[in-house]
Amino acid sequence: MPVLKGSTSGSINLVGYNIPSTIESFSIVNKDVSSVTVTVYISDGEGNDVAITAVGYSLAVGQAYIRKMPIKVSPNNYIYIVASGDIDYYFTID
């Protein structure tokens, strides 16, 4: 299965890999020296963002958020991550 992986310290759009697709699982890991908040959305680019995590989910230093429930991503939609500090992300896509 293909993956989308990387790091960010703000917001990032993970645009169209094999869209439409299914996110099989994903993880977000706090790499910052303090707590961070993070929200992962599915976005259509027109302001219609749907959160697939709790909004403003707080991660302690070194803590991970892991989700293993399939999520369909429609055509012309993408993954949008907003974080208040340094994080790693890893999405398994089918």
Contacts in CASP RR format, 6 or more apart in sequence:
PFRMAT RR
TARGET T0000
AUTHOR 0000-0000-0000
METHOD contacts of the structure
MODEL  1
MPVLKGSTSGSINLVGYNIPSTIESFSIVNKDVSSVTVTVYISDGEGNDV
AITAVGYSLAVGQAYIRKMPIKVSPNNYIYIVASGDIDYYFTID
1 24 0 8 1.000
1 92 0 8 1.000
1 93 0 8 1.000
1 94 0 8 1.000
2 17 0 8 1.000
2 18 0 8 1.000
2 92 0 8 1.000
2 93 0 8 1.000
2 94 0 8 1.000
3 90 0 8 1.000
3 91 0 8 1.000
3 92 0 8 1.000
3 93 0 8 1.000
4 14 0 8 1.000
4 17 0 8 1.000
4 79 0 8 1.000
4 89 0 8 1.000
4 90 0 8 1.000
4 91 0 8 1.000
4 93 0 8 1.000
5 88 0 8 1.000
5 89 0 8 1.000
5 90 0 8 1.000
5 91 0 8 1.000
6 88 0 8 1.000
6 89 0 8 1.000
6 90 0 8 1.000
7 31 0 8 1.000
7 86 0 8 1.000
7 87 0 8 1.000
7 88 0 8 1.000
7 89 0 8 1.000
8 81 0 8 1.000
8 83 0 8 1.000
8 86 0 8 1.000
8 87 0 8 1.000
8 89 0 8 1.000
9 32 0 8 1.000
9 83 0 8 1.000
9 85 0 8 1.000
9 86 0 8 1.000
9 87 0 8 1.000
10 81 0 8 1.000
10 82 0 8 1.000
10 83 0 8 1.000
10 84 0 8 1.000
10 85 0 8 1.000
11 80 0 8 1.000
11 81 0 8 1.000
11 82 0 8 1.000
11 83 0 8 1.000
12 80 0 8 1.000
12 81 0 8 1.000
13 43 0 8 1.000
13 78 0 8 1.000
13 79 0 8 1.000
13 80 0 8 1.000
14 78 0 8 1.000
14 79 0 8 1.000
14 80 0 8 1.000
14 81 0 8 1.000
14 89 0 8 1.000
14 91 0 8 1.000
15 78 0 8 1.000
16 78 0 8 1.000
17 93 0 8 1.000
18 93 0 8 1.000
18 94 0 8 1.000
19 73 0 8 1.000
19 74 0 8 1.000
19 75 0 8 1.000
19 76 0 8 1.000
19 77 0 8 1.000
19 78 0 8 1.000
20 72 0 8 1.000
20 73 0 8 1.000
20 74 0 8 1.000
20 75 0 8 1.000
21 72 0 8 1.000
21 73 0 8 1.000
21 93 0 8 1.000
21 94 0 8 1.000
22 70 0 8 1.000
22 71 0 8 1.000
22 72 0 8 1.000
22 73 0 8 1.000
22 93 0 8 1.000
22 94 0 8 1.000
23 52 0 8 1.000
23 70 0 8 1.000
23 71 0 8 1.000
23 73 0 8 1.000
23 79 0 8 1.000
23 91 0 8 1.000
23 92 0 8 1.000
23 93 0 8 1.000
24 68 0 8 1.000
24 70 0 8 1.000
24 92 0 8 1.000
24 93 0 8 1.000
24 94 0 8 1.000
25 66 0 8 1.000
25 67 0 8 1.000
25 68 0 8 1.000
25 69 0 8 1.000
25 91 0 8 1.000
25 92 0 8 1.000
26 40 0 8 1.000
26 66 0 8 1.000
26 67 0 8 1.000
26 89 0 8 1.000
26 90 0 8 1.000
26 91 0 8 1.000
26 92 0 8 1.000
27 64 0 8 1.000
27 65 0 8 1.000
27 66 0 8 1.000
27 67 0 8 1.000
27 88 0 8 1.000
27 89 0 8 1.000
27 90 0 8 1.000
28 38 0 8 1.000
28 40 0 8 1.000
28 53 0 8 1.000
28 59 0 8 1.000
28 64 0 8 1.000
28 65 0 8 1.000
28 81 0 8 1.000
28 83 0 8 1.000
28 87 0 8 1.000
28 88 0 8 1.000
28 89 0 8 1.000
29 59 0 8 1.000
29 62 0 8 1.000
29 63 0 8 1.000
29 64 0 8 1.000
29 65 0 8 1.000
29 87 0 8 1.000
29 88 0 8 1.000
29 89 0 8 1.000
30 36 0 8 1.000
30 38 0 8 1.000
30 59 0 8 1.000
30 60 0 8 1.000
30 61 0 8 1.000
30 62 0 8 1.000
30 63 0 8 1.000
30 64 0 8 1.000
30 85 0 8 1.000
30 86 0 8 1.000
30 87 0 8 1.000
31 62 0 8 1.000
31 86 0 8 1.000
31 87 0 8 1.000
31 88 0 8 1.000
32 61 0 8 1.000
32 85 0 8 1.000
32 86 0 8 1.000
32 87 0 8 1.000
33 61 0 8 1.000
34 61 0 8 1.000
35 58 0 8 1.000
35 59 0 8 1.000
35 60 0 8 1.000
35 61 0 8 1.000
36 58 0 8 1.000
36 59 0 8 1.000
36 83 0 8 1.000
36 84 0 8 1.000
36 85 0 8 1.000
36 86 0 8 1.000
36 87 0 8 1.000
37 56 0 8 1.000
37 57 0 8 1.000
37 58 0 8 1.000
37 59 0 8 1.000
37 83 0 8 1.000
37 84 0 8 1.000
38 53 0 8 1.000
38 56 0 8 1.000
38 57 0 8 1.000
38 59 0 8 1.000
38 65 0 8 1.000
38 81 0 8 1.000
38 82 0 8 1.000
38 83 0 8 1.000
38 84 0 8 1.000
38 87 0 8 1.000
39 51 0 8 1.000
39 53 0 8 1.000
39 54 0 8 1.000
39 55 0 8 1.000
39 56 0 8 1.000
39 57 0 8 1.000
39 81 0 8 1.000
39 82 0 8 1.000
40 51 0 8 1.000
40 52 0 8 1.000
40 53 0 8 1.000
40 79 0 8 1.000
40 80 0 8 1.000
40 81 0 8 1.000
41 49 0 8 1.000
41 50 0 8 1.000
41 51 0 8 1.000
41 52 0 8 1.000
41 79 0 8 1.000
41 80 0 8 1.000
41 81 0 8 1.000
41 82 0 8 1.000
42 49 0 8 1.000
42 50 0 8 1.000
42 52 0 8 1.000
42 71 0 8 1.000
42 73 0 8 1.000
42 77 0 8 1.000
42 78 0 8 1.000
42 79 0 8 1.000
42 80 0 8 1.000
43 49 0 8 1.000
43 50 0 8 1.000
43 77 0 8 1.000
43 78 0 8 1.000
43 79 0 8 1.000
43 80 0 8 1.000
44 74 0 8 1.000
44 76 0 8 1.000
44 77 0 8 1.000
45 77 0 8 1.000
45 78 0 8 1.000
49 80 0 8 1.000
52 67 0 8 1.000
52 71 0 8 1.000
53 65 0 8 1.000
53 67 0 8 1.000
57 65 0 8 1.000
59 65 0 8 1.000
59 87 0 8 1.000
70 94 0 8 1.000
73 79 0 8 1.000
79 91 0 8 1.000
81 87 0 8 1.000
81 89 0 8 1.000
END
